[in-house]
Amino acid sequence: MTALLWFRRDLRLHDHPALRAAMENGEPVLPVFCLDERLLHGRHSSGARTQFLLEALADLGQELSEAGSRLIVRRGRPEDVLPQLVRATGASRVHYTRDLTPFARQRGRGVAAALKDSGAQLVAHPGVSVVEDATAVRTKAGAPYTMFTPFHRTWELAPRRRPLPTPRNMPPCPDVESEPLPGLEELGLRQEVTAPQVGGESAGVARMKWFLAGPIEHYGRNHDALDVDGTSKLGAYLHLGCISPRALEAALPSAAGADAYRRQLCWRDFYHHVQYHRPENARLEHQERYRGTLEWPGDERLFVAWASGLTGYPLVDAAMRQLLKEGWMHNRARMLAGCFLTKQLGVDWRRGEAFFMRMLLDGDQANNNGNWQWIASVGVDTQPVYRRLYNPTLHQQRYDPNGRYIRQYVPELRSVPTRYIAEPWLMPIDVQQSSQCTIGVDYPEPIVDLREAREKALARYGAAVEP
């Protein structure tokens, strides 16, 4: 008998419950990944993230080969591919890692229905979240949480499974044909990011070891600083499961920053928990009072300027250009950029969410959606709107005081004196000339007035909830 191992968002060998279960009885194991057009060209299509995926699959294939197995790649819907492989191999079980997003759950049901007449059993396993089943974290009344802080308290006390070791020797893989791993262009996609991270378990584990060996110590102090490399940058590896979130948590040292970092892992579980219980959040505001009542007057010109990093506000522009270059953005910068789009520019949060999902290597529907709703003040956060209305100038003074982050991503401003780096439009003409940065020529003038934009934003939100 053969066991099928259906890889999805779990592209690793370490701490892999589905893999371990498939190997349990010493049966041949057929590892398979389906390149599904619904994901490649669907609502959240992304050339950058697909390239990262292809690199992760190549790395996984190499690791499987070294362990005595191989990766079978097929283009097609798993509802079609998996039953074919079951019939070809006589497989008795199809093991996979449970995923909580609406599409993943729908696809899982489709596979279960397709396998019904084949005699093979579809078996789900944990592995996407820290807590084995984040949906089971409930209030004392048995209800799902809608606020992070009480969720975090309960989450910390939830039982954990023990991380599993990496298998060094895999059972033989049945003689089944695999399609060659295609290139990005063959899939009809293009790379829009110029300097992205490399995908795969090997690169993810190396980054994790680097982070845990040093930067984690000062994470609590540095994770908001834009001018230092103080964050893990593991988001893309967690999203595609190149790194196990549970193994990562278990590996955290007794360093000063470990608790702060563990809290970030909890946020990840929390947003998956919220989307599982509120799947409509994928398209609608979590706070029903804002559904259809909140106006979004921002126009296409403003959105394009924001997406291009040409707003005239250096910290916002640096954030967007980091995204365009790396397919990643510092979390503090994401908050500022999201706030600026939704509040100062008045553009619908869904447009920002979609653009991030197109460009981010770590574009995760649950987390990206939760973060955008949080910063747009329409999600699970209960703070008043003015608490999430960030001023780019004040953010620069606090999180990039010497302008190092701005100069790294906005080369037009590299020679601008630090006293003007946050508000270059205030430079006298002679300083503009000596800095080789003429405002309105080399770098744009501000596209909105911050004071007016703040007043308009507060008025819009106030009008949306008026009785």
C-alpha positions, -999 to +999 in steps of 0.1 A: +000+000+000+011+035-007+005+068+012+001+101-006+016+132+010-002+162-005+021+193+001+004+226+003+016+254+026+041+230+044+071+229+021+096+214+045+108+182+060+113+193+096+084+192+121+060+178+095+031+158+112+016+148+079+049+135+066+055+116+098+021+100+096+026+090+060+058+072+069+043+055+100+036+021+085+067+018+064+046+021+033+059+037+001+052+075+003+043+096-028+050+133-021+030+155-045+024+192-051-003+205-074+003+237-093-033+249-092-044+276-117-069+289-092-040+300-070-015+309-097-040+332-115-067+338-090-077+367-068-043+368-051-021+360-081+015+371-075+046+367-098+069+374-069+053+350-045+051+323-072+088+326-079+094+321-042+071+291-043+090+276-073+123+281-054+108+264-024+096+235-044+130+231-060+146+231-026+121+206-013+127+183-043+164+184-035+159+176+001+136+147-007+161+134-032+189+134-006+165+115+018+159+088-009+126+101-022+114+126-048+088+153-053+060+147-079+048+179-095+016+181-114-002+210-130-039+208-123-065+209-096-058+185-067-095+173-070-084+158-104-047+150-098-050+132-064-076+107-074-056+098-105-025+092-084-046+071-059-058+049-088-023+046-102-007+036-069-035+019-050-029+044-022-050+040+010-045+074+025-038+110+014-022+130+042-021+168+042-016+198+065-048+215+076-052+251+064-078+275+078-084+299+049-118+299+032-104+287-002-082+260+015-112+246+033-133+247+002-105+229-018-101+203+009-138+195+008-135+192-030-107+167-027-125+147+000-156+144-024-133+134-053-117+107-033-149+093-020-152+065-046-115+057-047-113+040-013-086+064-001-090+083+031-081+120+033-063+127+066-057+162+080-028+171+103-016+202+122+014+223+111+003+257+099+000+274+133+018+274+166-011+261+186-023+228+170-058+241+164-059+278+168-096+277+161-101+258+193-088+287+214-121+299+230-135+322+256-147+307+289-182+308+274-170+287+244-171+316+219-143+325+194-122+355+203-125+388+185-099+407+205-062+400+205-053+405+242-076+379+257-068+355+229-032+360+237-037+351+273-055+319+265-032+310+236-002+312+259-017+285+281-029+262+253-011+228+250+017+225+224+027+194+205+064+184+205+082+194+173+092+164+151+127+158+138+137+158+102+136+124+086+170+115+072+157+085+052+124+084+034+105+054+022+107+047-015+086+067-039+064+048-064+075+050-100+051+078-110+059+104-137+065+140-125+062+170-147+093+193-148+091+223-125+081+251-148+096+286-149+077+317-140+071+327-176+058+293-185+031+299-159+022+332-175+036+353-147+064+378-143+087+388-115+079+424-103+104+424-074+140+433-081+158+418-050+137+392-033+146+367-007+154+332-019+126+306-013+130+272+004+135+254+037+173+257+034+172+295+032+145+298+058+163+276+084+195+296+077+177+329+083+160+315+114+194+304+129+209+338+122+180+356+139+179+333+170+217+335+174+217+373+178+190+398+168+164+380+190+182+393+221+173+429+212+140+422+194+118+439+220+138+471+216+146+470+179+116+454+162+100+488+155+133+505+144+134+511+107+171+518+106+184+485+118+181+449+106+164+438+138+134+416+126+134+380+116+122+384+080+108+349+083+073+358+071+075+343+036+091+311+050+063+308+075+036+315+049+047+287+027+056+264+056+094+264+048+097+271+085+074+254+111+059+280+134+057+255+162+094+245+158+103+282+156+085+289+189+101+259+205+136+271+194+132+306+209+161+311+234+157+325+269+166+359+255+151+393+264+133+396+231+118+361+230+085+370+246+080+400+222+087+377+192+064+350+206+037+376+207+041+382+170+036+345+164+004+347+184-008+376+161-004+352+132-025+325+149-050+351+159-057+363+124-061+328+112-085+322+141-105+353+132-108+345+095-118+309+102-147+321+123-154+352+102-147+341+066-167+371+053-138+393+065-120+383+034-141+409+016-160+429+042-151+450+072-151+431+105-169+459+121-204+458+106-210+495+113-185+504+086-199+481+059-212+503+032-212+534+054-176+545+052-167+567+022-135+562+003-130+594-018-094+587-028-089+586-066-067+566-089-040+594-091-035+592-053-033+554-053-008+553-082+014+578-064+013+557-032+019+524-050+049+539-068+065+555-038+060+590-051+038+607-024+063+633-014+064+619+021+098+603+024+090+576+050+059+564+031+078+564-002+107+545+014+083+519+026+067+514-007+100+513-026+112+486-002+082+466-011+088+470-048+125+461-044+123+433-019+088+419-019+089+426+019+083+456+041+092+463+077+061+459+099+062+495+113+065+507+077+035+486+067+014+503+094+024+537+083+019+530+046-015+514+052-026+543+074-015+569+049-034+552+020-067+546+039-068+577+061-047+605+047-055+596+010-090+581+016-084+550-006-104+518+002-083+494+023-092+466-001-071+483-028-041+484-005-047+448+006-048+436-030-016+455-039+002+440-009-010+405-018+004+410-053+038+422-042+045+405-008+065+373-007+048+367+027+014+376+014-009+356+036-046+362+032-056+360+069-027+381+082-026+406+054-064+411+056-063+414+094-035+439+093-051+461+067-084+461+086-065+468+118-048+499+104-079+511+086-097+509+119-125+486+106-112+453+120-108+436+153-090+466+169-113+486+192-090+517+195-105+550+184-096+561+148-073+589+159-051+563+177-043+548+143-038+580+123+000+582+120+020+612+111+049+603+087+071+631+101+067+620+137+072+584+126+105+593+110+117+612+140+109+582+162+118+552+141+143+565+116+159+595+133+190+597+111+171+590+079+191+559+072+160+539+061+148+567+039+182+572+022+185+535+015+153+533-005+148+568-018+182+577-035+170+612-045+172+621-009+206+607+000+223+640+001+195+659+019+206+671+054+190+651+083+171+681+095+151+682+063+149+644+055+114+640+068+100+672+052+123+679+022+098+705+008+110+728+036+145+730+022+156+764+011+164+766-026+202+768-020+200+736+001+179+719-026+206+728-051+235+716-029+216+684-022+209+678-059+173+674-050+149+700-064+114+695-050+089+691-077+116+680-101+139+654-086+114+645-058+076+652-057+059+677-036+035+663-010+003+651-026-018+660+004-017+683+033-014+663+065-035+685+087-064+687+062-062+650+055-064+642+092-095+664+097-112+648+066-104+613+078-119+619+113-150+634+097-154+605+073-152+579+101-175+600+123-201+603+096-200+565+090-212+557+125-236+586+131-271+573+141 
